[in-house]
């Protein structure tokens, strides 16, 4: 055997050893890919019912939102009607009520003024009589 043939055998043996060493991680990677494929398949199969439930839930929420929208519209309409009614009542009864309150206030002040005026007259009249009737 010559030196070239021995070198060829050594190279062939090294290549065979390298192939064996690389085969182990490649086989493990193949198993990992198989497990990943199986997991993705199971997730895909389980996603269907979850998505169906999500669709049902979204439909129920949309239905409730439509009802809430109707309730909100009715509340806004009631609020608008109440504001209009308040304006009508204020315009209809507000002016006459203010006039009546002002009139009653004026009458009270006039009555109070007359009473105070009479008391002053009575006081001044009784004082004047004492002065006249006294020693002066």
C-alpha positions in Angstrom: 0.0 0.0 0.0 1.3 3.3 -0.9 1.1 6.5 1.1 -1.6 7.8 -1.3 -3.8 4.8 -0.7 -3.4 5.1 3.1 -4.2 8.8 2.9 -7.3 7.9 0.9 -8.4 5.3 3.5 -7.9 7.8 6.3 -9.9 10.4 4.4 -12.7 7.9 3.7 -12.8 6.9 7.4 -12.9 10.6 8.5 -15.8 11.3 6.1 -17.7 8.2 7.3 -17.2 9.4 10.9 -18.4 12.9 10.0 -21.5 11.6 8.3 -22.3 9.5 11.4 -21.8 12.5 13.7 -24.0 14.7 11.6 -26.7 12.1 11.2 -27.6 12.2 14.9 -28.6 15.9 15.0 -30.3 15.6 11.6 -32.4 12.7 12.9 -33.3 14.7 16.1 -34.2 17.7 14.0 -36.4 15.5 11.9 -38.2 14.2 15.0 -38.6 17.8 16.3 -40.1 18.8 13.0 -42.5 15.9 13.2 -43.6 16.9 16.7 -44.0 20.5 15.5 -46.1 19.4 12.6 -48.3 17.4 14.9 -48.7 20.3 17.3 -49.6 22.7 14.5 -52.2 20.2 13.2 -53.8 19.9 16.7 -53.8 23.6 17.1 -55.5 24.0 13.7 -58.1 21.4 14.6 -58.8 23.1 18.0 -58.9 26.6 16.4 -62.2 25.8 14.6 -64.4 25.5 17.6 -62.7 28.4 19.3 -63.3 30.6 16.2 -66.9 29.4 16.1 -67.4 30.4 19.7 -65.8 33.7 19.0 -68.2 34.3 16.1 -71.2 33.5 18.3 -69.9 35.8 21.0 -69.3 38.7 18.6 -72.9 38.2 17.2 -74.3 38.3 20.7 -72.3 41.5 21.5 -73.5 43.1 18.3 -77.1 42.3 19.1 -76.7 43.8 22.6 -75.0 46.9 21.2 -77.9 47.4 18.8 -80.3 47.3 21.7 -78.1 49.7 23.7 -78.0 52.0 20.7 -81.8 52.0 20.6 -82.0 52.7 24.3 -79.5 55.5 23.9 -81.5 57.0 21.1 -84.6 56.9 23.1 -82.9 58.5 26.1 -81.6 61.3 23.9 -85.1 61.8 22.5 -86.6 61.9 26.0 -83.9 64.4 27.0 -84.7 66.6 24.0 -88.5 66.4 24.8 -87.9 67.3 28.4 -85.8 70.3 27.4 -88.5 71.4 25.0 -91.2 71.0 27.6 -89.1 73.0 30.1 -88.8 75.8 27.6 -92.5 75.8 26.9 -93.4 75.8 30.6 -90.8 78.6 31.3 -92.2 80.7 28.4 -95.8 80.1 29.2 -95.7 80.3 33.0 -92.5 82.1 33.6 -93.5 85.6 32.5 -96.8 85.6 34.5 -95.2 84.1 37.5 -92.5 86.7 37.6 -95.1 89.4 37.2 -97.3 87.9 40.0 -94.2 87.6 42.3 -93.3 91.2 41.5 -96.8 92.4 42.1 -97.1 90.5 45.4 -93.7 91.9 46.5 -94.9 95.4 45.6 -98.1 94.9 47.6 -96.2 93.7 50.6 -93.8 96.6 50.5 -96.7 99.0 50.2 -98.6 97.5 53.1 -95.4 97.5 55.1 -94.8 101.1 54.2 -98.4 102.1 55.2 -98.0 100.3 58.5 -94.7 101.9 59.3 -96.2 105.3 58.2 -99.2 104.9 60.6 -96.9 103.9 63.4 -94.8 107.0 62.8 -97.8 109.2 62.6 -99.1 107.7 65.8 -95.8 108.1 67.5 -95.3 111.7 66.4 -99.0 112.5 67.2 -98.7 111.2 70.7 -95.4 113.0 71.3 -96.8 116.2 70.0 -99.8 116.0 72.4 -97.5 115.5 75.4 -95.6 118.6 74.4 -98.6 120.7 74.0 -100.3 119.3 77.0 -97.2 119.7 79.2 -95.7 122.7 80.9 -94.6 124.4 77.7 
